[in-house]
Amino acid sequence: MPINTLKDIPIILGSQSPRRKELLQKMGFDFQVIVKETDEHFDEQQSPQEIVKHIAINKILGFDSISFHDALVITADTVVVCRGNILGKPRDEKEAFQMLNQLQGDSHTVLTAVALQYQGKLHSFVEETRVAFYPLSEQEILFYLENYRPFDKAGSYGIQEWIGFIGIKSITGSYENVVGLPTARLYQEMKKL
């Protein structure tokens, strides 16, 4: 699907994430945001890759293939995995502090699963990025939580915010994946449809 063809297809972003919306806009696409109620429960016996993919696919199943047959629907889910623990969005400030305290001075993996649906075809993939943090003090973590309130973000941080500028030691893989949408991989997968 070349870029000219993509411009003629209605695109639906099934996510309320302002970061995903911004990234898709920067890719040059016109699209509509429609969010469907989704059950995000998962089987804890599954691997982190299976879990994040399961949630992204569940999100897309809310878009029935008849009403949205000629639209390209995109959904996504992101989790942070540190030492085998899956870190989603924190429930409160205490949990956010615990997550950041676990991530500081260590490395972790960010997994974003993307599901695509177009003309009855469903396709999904998982992008993986490795991120390492410098050690952070309790005061630095508290400053970030108080000033940036990252409670809607997996792992309790936004790499594009203050903590990313002062705390990220290294990143291996897609930066945009950590923000919430692996744009280059998404474009390649869209072309395959």
N, C-alpha and C positions, 0 to 999 in steps of 0.2 A: 504494500500500500504506500505509494509515494506521497510526498507532502501535499501535492496538488489534490490528490484523491482525499486525503485526510481533511482538507479544508472544506470539502463538500459534504462531509458526514457530520450529523449532529453529535456532539460529544457531551456526555453526562458525567460529572464528577460526583460520585456517591460518598462524599466526605465533607464534614463541616470544618475540617482543619484549615485555618487560614494559611498555614504554611504550604499545604498541598495545593491550595487554590493559587497562591502566588507563584509556585514553581510551574504549574501547568500554564499560567498566563505567560510566564517568561519563555516557555517553549513556543509561544506564538499561536496558541489555539484559542478559538472562541468556544466557550462551553457554558453549560448551565449546571448549577449545583442543586442536586436533589438528594436528600438524606432519608433513608428508610430505617425504621426501627429494626434493630438487629439483636439477636441473642448472641452475646459474646462469651458464653460459657464454653469450656473446652475440657477434653479428657487429659488429665494431668499425667497420664502414662505416655502421651505422645511427646515427640521431640519438639524443641522450640520451633524448628522449621515447619513441622506439621501443624503445630498450634497456630502460628501466625498465618499460615496458608488457609487453614480451616476457617479462621475468622474473616479473612478477606473474601473468601468464597461465600460464606454465610451472608456477608453484606451485599454481595451482588445478586444472591438468590431472591432478595426483596424486589428486584426489578424484573417483573415477569417478561418473558421473551417475546410475547405478542405485542404488548404496548410499546416496548422499547426495541422492537426487532431491527429497525433501520438506524438505531443510534448506537454509538460506541459508548458503553458504560464502563467506567473505571472506578474500582474500589481498592482500598489499601488498608493495611494494618501494620503497625510498627511495635516491636518489643526490643528491650535491651536485655542481654543475657550476660551475667557476671558470675563466674565460678559456678556455673550450672543453674543459677537462680534466674527465673524470668522476672524482669522488672517492667511492669506496665505503668499506667498512670497512678500516681500516689493518691491515697484516699484523703490525706490531710498533711499539714505541715510537718508533723512528727515523722510520718512515713517518708516524706520527701527528704527530710534531713538524713534519715537512716539510709536511704538509697544513695544519696550523694556521698555519704561517709563511706559506704561500701565501694563506690566507684573511684574515689580519689586515691591517687598513688597506685593505681592498678589499670589493667586493660580489660576491655569488654567487647562484646559483639553487638552490633545493631542489625536486626533483621527486619526488613520490610517486605511483606508479601503484597503483590498487586494481582488483582483479578480483572480480566477484560472479557466483556461479552459483546458480540456483534453478530447479527443475523443468525442467531441460534447457536453460535460457537462460543464456548467458554474456554478461556486460556488463563493460566496463572503461573507466576514465578516468584521466587524469593531471592532478594539481593542481600548480600552480607558485607558489612563494613566493620573493620577492626579499629577501635579507638582506645588510646591510652591517655590517662590523666596524670598530670603532675600531682604530688601531694598537695592537698588543700587544708587550710586550718579551719577550725570550727567557726571562727569569725568570718572567714571568706564564704563558707557555705551559708551561714546565717544572713550575711549581706545579700547574697544572691537570692535566697528565698524571699527575703523581705522586699527587695526591690524589683524582682522579676516575676515572682509568683508562678513558677513553672508547673502548676498542678494539672495542666492538661497535656503534659508531655510524658512519653514513655521514659522511664529512668530519671524523671524529675529534672531534666535539663534540656535546653535548646542550644545546640552547638553554635548557632548564629547569634547568640546573646553574649553578655559579658563573660560568663563562665567559660565559653568557648575561646574567647580572646585571651584569657589569662591562664586557663587551666589545661588546655589540650596539648599534650606532648607530641602525639603523632596520630596519623590517620592512614589506614590502608584500605583503599576502596573508594567508593563514591561518597563525596561530601554531601550531596543532595539526598542520598539515601538516609543519612543521619538526620537531616532536616525533616524527612518524612516521605519523600517520593524520589526513587532512583530515575531521574529524568532521561539520561542517555540510554539506559537499558529499556525503559518504558518505550521510548521512541523506536528502538530496534524491534521490540516485541509487537508494537502497533503495525509496523511495516509488514510483519509476517502474516497478520490477519488479512 
